[in-house]
Amino acid sequence: MEKDTQRPENTKSLLRTDLSTAKTRARGLFLVAAFLSLVASIVLFFSGSENEGIFVGLWVPSILSLGALLAPSWRD
């Protein structure tokens, strides 16, 4: 008794689509995190916590760099 293990012909395209969607979501998540960090930095800076605002502002390039490292935009 052999199991029928036939794959649909479009399995590769479905996998590629899922991977592409995951990469897009990951990039979007990193951009949202960087934007929120920037907004928090500006709010802190102008509310009187200048040192904390500068510290949080330094997170923005770090978040974007991490996003470029973990979710690169590869072309197929």
C-alpha distance (Angstrom), angle and dihedral (degrees) to the residues before:
residue distance angle dihedral
M1 . . .
E2 3.75 . .
K3 3.73 122.0 .
D4 3.73 117.8 -123.4
T5 3.80 101.6 -116.3
Q6 3.76 100.1 171.4
R7 3.76 115.5 146.8
P8 3.73 123.0 -146.7
E9 3.78 113.5 -103.5
N10 3.78 93.1 -118.5
T11 3.83 95.6 56.0
K12 3.79 92.5 109.7
S13 3.77 92.7 50.9
L14 3.80 91.5 47.7
L15 3.78 90.9 50.2
R16 3.79 91.1 47.9
T17 3.82 90.4 49.9
D18 3.81 92.2 50.0
L19 3.80 91.2 48.3
S20 3.79 91.2 48.0
T21 3.80 90.8 50.3
A22 3.80 91.5 49.3
K23 3.81 91.5 50.6
T24 3.79 91.4 49.1
R25 3.80 91.5 50.2
A26 3.80 91.7 47.2
R27 3.80 92.1 50.9
G28 3.80 90.1 47.7
L29 3.79 91.4 50.2
F30 3.80 91.9 53.1
L31 3.81 91.3 47.9
V32 3.81 91.7 50.3
A33 3.82 91.0 48.5
A34 3.81 91.1 50.4
F35 3.80 91.8 47.7
L36 3.81 92.5 49.2
S37 3.80 89.5 49.1
L38 3.80 89.8 52.3
V39 3.80 92.3 49.5
A40 3.81 91.7 47.3
S41 3.80 89.4 49.2
I42 3.80 92.8 52.8
V43 3.80 92.4 46.2
L44 3.80 92.2 49.5
F45 3.80 93.4 45.5
F46 3.80 95.4 51.2
S47 3.79 95.0 40.1
G48 3.80 91.1 64.7
S49 3.79 101.3 -92.5
E50 3.78 94.6 106.9
N51 3.81 97.4 160.1
E52 3.80 92.6 48.9
G53 3.81 90.0 47.4
I54 3.78 91.2 53.1
F55 3.81 90.7 46.9
V56 3.80 93.2 51.3
G57 3.81 89.9 43.7
L58 3.79 88.9 60.4
W59 3.80 88.8 62.5
V60 3.81 92.9 68.9
P61 3.82 98.4 74.6
S62 3.80 89.8 39.9
I63 3.80 92.0 54.6
L64 3.79 91.9 46.3
S65 3.81 91.4 48.5
L66 3.78 91.2 49.7
G67 3.79 89.5 49.8
A68 3.82 91.4 51.0
L69 3.79 89.4 50.2
L70 3.81 98.6 46.0
A71 3.81 101.2 33.2
P72 3.79 107.0 32.0
S73 3.78 118.5 179.3
W74 3.77 101.7 -118.8
R75 3.75 117.8 -176.0
D76 3.79 116.3 -134.2
